[in-house]
Amino acid sequence: MFVFHAGTRREQDRLVTSGGRVLGVSALGADAKAARSAAYTAAENIRFERAFCRSDIGSKAIAETEQGEN
């Protein structure tokens, strides 16, 4: 799992955001579905005020891959 941040800064012992898209969570897996699952599992452990996590990341690529397997 990898977490990339932008629009953040350190204030004393805290990491604070400037708003907008501030974190990107990536992960590796045996396939896209496994990587997506690992990334979302990691993202569930990241919490801050007014946080929002998209739930559709990777869905299109996974659906296209699964269609190609049929």
C-alpha positions as CSV (number, residue, x, y, z in Angstrom):
1,M,0.0,0.0,0.0
2,F,1.2,3.5,-0.9
3,V,-0.2,6.8,0.2
4,F,0.6,9.9,-1.9
5,H,-0.2,13.3,-0.5
6,A,-0.5,16.8,-1.9
7,G,-2.1,19.9,-0.5
8,T,-0.9,19.0,3.0
9,R,1.4,20.6,5.5
10,R,2.8,19.8,8.9
11,E,1.6,21.9,11.9
12,Q,3.6,20.9,15.0
13,D,2.9,17.1,15.2
14,R,-0.1,17.0,12.9
15,L,-0.5,16.7,9.2
16,V,-3.3,19.1,8.0
17,T,-5.0,19.5,4.6
18,S,-5.6,22.6,2.5
19,G,-8.8,21.0,1.1
20,G,-9.6,19.3,-2.2
21,R,-8.0,16.1,-3.2
22,V,-5.2,15.6,-0.8
23,L,-4.5,11.8,-0.7
24,G,-4.1,9.1,-3.2
25,V,-4.0,5.5,-2.0
26,S,-2.5,2.7,-4.2
27,A,-1.8,-0.9,-3.7
28,L,-0.5,-4.0,-5.4
29,G,-2.3,-7.3,-5.9
30,A,-2.4,-10.4,-8.0
31,D,-4.8,-8.6,-10.4
32,A,-6.7,-5.3,-10.6
33,K,-9.5,-6.5,-8.4
34,A,-7.2,-7.6,-5.6
35,A,-5.2,-4.3,-5.8
36,R,-8.4,-2.3,-5.7
37,S,-9.5,-4.2,-2.6
38,A,-6.2,-3.7,-0.8
39,A,-6.3,0.0,-1.6
40,Y,-9.8,0.5,-0.3
41,T,-9.0,-1.6,2.8
42,A,-6.1,0.8,3.5
43,A,-8.2,3.9,2.8
44,E,-10.7,2.8,5.4
45,N,-8.0,3.3,8.0
46,I,-7.4,7.0,7.0
47,R,-9.6,9.4,8.8
48,F,-9.8,13.2,8.9
49,E,-12.6,15.8,9.1
50,R,-14.8,15.9,6.0
51,A,-12.9,13.1,4.3
52,F,-14.5,11.6,1.2
53,C,-13.5,8.5,-0.6
54,R,-14.7,7.7,-4.1
55,S,-16.1,4.2,-4.4
56,D,-15.8,3.8,-8.2
57,I,-12.0,3.8,-8.7
58,G,-10.9,0.9,-11.0
59,S,-14.5,-0.3,-11.6
60,K,-14.4,0.4,-15.3
61,A,-11.1,-1.3,-15.9
62,I,-12.1,-4.4,-13.8
63,A,-15.4,-4.7,-15.7
64,E,-13.6,-4.5,-19.1
65,T,-11.1,-7.1,-18.0
66,E,-13.9,-9.4,-16.8
67,Q,-15.8,-9.0,-20.1
68,G,-12.6,-9.9,-22.0
69,E,-12.3,-13.2,-20.0
70,N,-15.8,-14.4,-21.1
